[in-house]
Structure formats: structure tokens, C-alpha cells
Amino acid sequence: MRPPGRLGVPTAPPALPLLLLLLPLLVPLLGVPRGVGAGPGAPAELRVRVRLPDGQVTEESLQADSDADSISLELRKPDGTLVSFTADFKKDVKIFRALILGELEKGQSQFQALCFVTRLQHNEIIPSEAMAKLRQKNPRAVRQAEEVRGLEHLHMDVAVNFSHGGLLSPHLRNVCAEAVDTIYTRQEDAQFWLEQGVDSSVFEALPQASEQVRLPRCGQVGDGGKPCVCHYGLSLAWYPCVLKYCHSRDRPAPYKCGIRSCQKNYSFDFYVPQRQLCLWDEDP
């Protein structure tokens, strides 16, 4: 016969209350399965295998944050260089970063970082909200861009002050943390951002274009301590550049039904006070 008041309800094991108390402490230690607890605006990541212009294959990571209205892309080149691209739609800013491995046997540092900041045109890449919804049916497939966009040559004639870079884009201080003294932009882009209300303390003058014209290319300079004009080229091998729209008899208006992928190459020229800061640039 059961004691009065129990009504057949089983008693909880003595350890269960203790476990419930410890659960909030255990979750950070054990981790949460991927996808659990992610809010609707949490960054979404997609990893794809892409074919580089030289034919080699690498993995590319694409992240979209619809709350911050930003997109980031990152890939590692066969020579070990880590290339990243960040699009900040809220601030009309795009940031290219390259972490270039040094040749230690030649006395070079472990790596050198470069950041190039330019104005983002909103037709360059699909919106962050659309990027966050991208999925792939076959993760092992190797992606190759459907469209190769023309080479863009950019002369970077203004420096960006890292300490005040957050005023230009909140992403800059994180993306360019290793490139404190090597963040470059263009005069025309700086002028656009100044007109949008960005503080002038963000930008610092470099030698005028007329002076830089008289400087030799770094590949032609033998003295590692002399100033010169450095060149660096990078490629975004695969990225979603345009939304595709389809038509249907059942729908009165076109609807989104996919993406078009692009490849684009960039060429940057910029001033360096010493040739040794541009050791990759060899005279062809």
C-alpha cells in the first residue's frame, strides 16, 4: 500500500535535481550541436570546393550575417596565402585582405598582411539575406565560375588609420588586425565616404600620385631600403554575384530560383617606404 498523498507519481531520482543545476555549466564545456540555438539572424556558413584560375582546387568558406548585412569569403591559395573578402552593405565598404607567407630561409618574416578597402557597389555580389539561404546538394562537387569578370586595376593612394578604422566599417579592426600599417584605399573612395559623414581622421595622406609616378616599381629596385610602388594581385575564384529569376505560369511575377557565380581578378598598386616590404613583387 502506497503512503498517503503519493497517488502513484514516481519520485525523481536524487541525482536529477543536481544534474538540472549543473546543466547550464556543462553546456559551454560540452558544446551545442551545430545548428542548435542559432537565431534567425545568426551568421550562416557555406563551404564549397572551387577551382582556381590555375586549375588547382581549394576549399572556400562563405559566411553571411543578415543582421549585420555583411558577407565574408575566405580561401587559401596553393602557396599558403590566405585571401579574404568582406562586403559591408551598411557602410558601402568592401575589404580585401591577404596574409602572404614569408620565405624564412631568405630572412623574411613569417607572414606579411595587406588590406585594401574600396567602395562597395551593391550590384557586385548578392545580398546577405540571399547568401544566408544558399545550400548545396553535393558538397564534394568542384565549383567553377559561370562568368569571368574583367580585371580591375586599382591605384591605392590613401592610407587608412587602423585606430579609427571602426568609423569606416566595424569589420575593419577585426579583418585587418594583422595589417595595422598596411591598409590602403583610393582618394575617390575616401571622398565618397567623407561625403557620407565618415570622419577625416580615418584617412592619412600618402605621397602624391605625381611623386609616385617618378618612383620605380619595386620589382626594379635592388636596394631593400628604398621606396617604390608595389604591386599585388588577387583573385576571387568563385562567388555568387547575381540572383537568377524564373518565370512560371502559376506565378504572376518572376521569382528567385538560383544564383549566377562569378570570378574576378584585382590588381593593386600602392606606395611602400621600403622595397623589403614588397618582396613578392618581382620584375617580369
N, C-alpha and C positions, 0 to 999 in steps of 0.2 A: 504493500500500500504506500502511495506517494505521500510525502509530507504535505500538510495543508498549504494552499497558495501556490503550488508549483504548476498545476494544470498541464503537465506533460511537456513543458517548454524545456529543452535541453540546456544545461548550464554551459556557458562558454568555457573552453579550456583556459586554464590560468595563464598560459603564455600569450594568448591572443591580445589582451589589452596592452601588454608590453610591446608586442610587435607593432600594434597600431601607433603607439607612441614613438617607436623608433623609425617608422616608415619614412617620415619626412627627412630623417637624417641619412637613411640608406639610399634614397633615390639619387642624390647627387653623386654618391660613391659608385653605385651600380650603373647609373646612366639610364636614359629613357630610350626605348626603341625608336628608330628613325621614323619620322612622320607623326609620332605621338606628341600631342601638346603643341603642335605648330599652329599658330593662329592664321587667319586668312591673309594677313599681310606679311607673314614671315618670309625671309628670303628663300627662293626656290632654286635648286641647283640641278643642272643637267650636264652629264659628262658624255662627250661624243669623241669618236675616233675620226681624225681628219687627215687628209693627205696634203702635205706641204708642197709649195711650188717646185721643190727639188725631187718630189716623188716619194719622200720618206713619210712615214705615218707617225703621228703623235696623238696624245690624248689632250683634249681641250675641255676646260671647265667653264660653264656659263652660269652666272647667278643673276637673278632678278629680284629686286626688292620693290614691290609695288607701293609700299608705304613711303619709302624714301624716293620713289620714282627714279630708280637708278638701275643700271645693268653693268656687270663686270664680266670680263673674259680673261682667261689665263691659259697659256700653253708654254711648254718647254721645247726649245729648238734642239736639234741633234747635237749641237756643240755645247749644250748645257745652259745657254742663255734663257732666262725666264722673262717672257714678254706678257704684259698685262695691259688691258684697255678698260677704262671706266667711263661710262656715259652718265652724267648727272643732268637729267632733264629739267629739274627745278631751277638750276643755275645756268643752263646753256653752256655747260663745260664738258669737255672730254679730256681724259688724261691717259697718255701713253707712258708706260714705264718699262725700262729694260734693265735687268740685272745681268751684267756681262761678266763672265768668269775670266779671271786673270790667268796668265801663264806664270806660275810660281817659279819655274826654272829660269825665267827671264827677270826675276826680281819684281814682278808685278804684284799688286795687292790681290787678295783672294777674289774680290769682285769689284766692279765699278757700277754705280747706279746712275741712270739718266731718267729724267721726267720731262715730257713735252706736253704742254697744256694749250689747247686750242678751243675755239668756239664750236659748240655742237649745233649742227643743223638737224632739225627734227625729222628730216626725211632720210637720214643716213642709216638708221637702224630701227627695227620695230619697237613699239612702245614697251615699257617694262611690264605692264599688265599682260600683254600678249606673250612676252617672253616667259613669264612665270607659268603659263599654261602649256608650254611646249612639252611634248612627250615623244619618245621614240620606241617603235615596235621592236627593233633589232639593235640592241646596244653594241653588238660586235661589228655592225656594218661600218665601213670606212666612208666618210662623207667627203664629197668633193664639191666645191662651189659651182653653182649653175652659171654664175655671172662673174667675170673678172673685170672689176672697175679699174679705170686708168690710174697710173702712178700720180701721186700728189706730192709735189716738191714744195717744201716749207722752209722759209728762211726765218730762224728764230732769233730775233734781235732785241729781246727784252728778257730780263731775269725776273723770277718770281721769288719774293721773300717768304721763305718757309714759315717763319714765325707768325706771319699774318695771312698765310695761305688759306686758313679756315674761313676767312671772309670771302674768298673766291668760291670755294666749294668745301663742304665739311669732309669730303672724301680725301682731299689733298694731303692732309697731315698724316693719314694712315698709309695711303698708297705710296707717297714719296718720302717716307721716313728715312730711307737709306740714301736719298739723293738731296740732302739738305742744301748743298751748294751748287747743284746742277739741275735746277728746274727752269725751263725756258718756255717763253711764249712769243707771240708776234705783236708788233706795235698795233696793227689793225684790230687784233682781238682784244688787246688791253684797252684800246679806245672804246670799243663796244661795251666792255664790262664797266668802264668808268662812267659811261652814259647811263648804265643801268643802276648806278649808285654804289658800285664797289669802291672802297677807299683806295686812294692813290698809294698808300703805304705798302700795298701788296706788290707793287711793281718797282723794279730797280733798273736803272739805265745800264746798257752795255755800250761798248764803242760804237759810234755811229756807222751806218751802212757804208758811208763814203770811206771811212777809215778801214772797215773790214774788207772792202774791195781790194785795198792795197796789200792786205795780208795774204800770204801763200796758203794753199791747202796744207793741212797737217801732213798728208802723205808725201809732201815735197820738202819737209823740214827735217833736218838731221839732228839739230840741237834740241834735246828734250826740254830745255828751259824757256824756249822762245814761244810767243803767242802765235796762234794760227787759227784757221777756220776748219772746224772738224765736221765730218760727215758721218751720219748714221742712218741706216735704212732698216725698216722692219716691215713685216707683212702680217695682216690679219687673214689667215688662210681660209677660215670659214666662219661666217656669222650670218644670222637671219637679218636680211636688210629690208625686205618688203613683205607685206602681208598679201596673200592671194585671196581673191574673191571669186565665188562661184555663183552661177545663176541656176534657178530651178523653177519649174512651172508651178510648184506648190508654194513658192515664196514670192511676194511682190517685189522685194528688194534683194540686191546681191548680199551674200553672207560670207564671213571669213571661213576659209576652208584649207588653209595651209600657209606656208612661208616660202619665199624665194631666198636662196642663200647666195652670198657674195664673197669674193676675195678682193682685198685691196692692199696695195703697197704704198708706203710712205717713205719719203726721203727728207731728212732733216739736216740743215746746215746751221752751225752755231759757233760762236766765239769761245775759245778756251785760252786762258792766260799762259798755259804751258803745253808744249807738244806732248809731254808724257801723260796728259790727261785724255789723250785720244790715240792710244797705241794700236787700236784695231784698224785705223784708217791708213791703208797703205796705198801708195801711188800706183794706179793700174799700169 
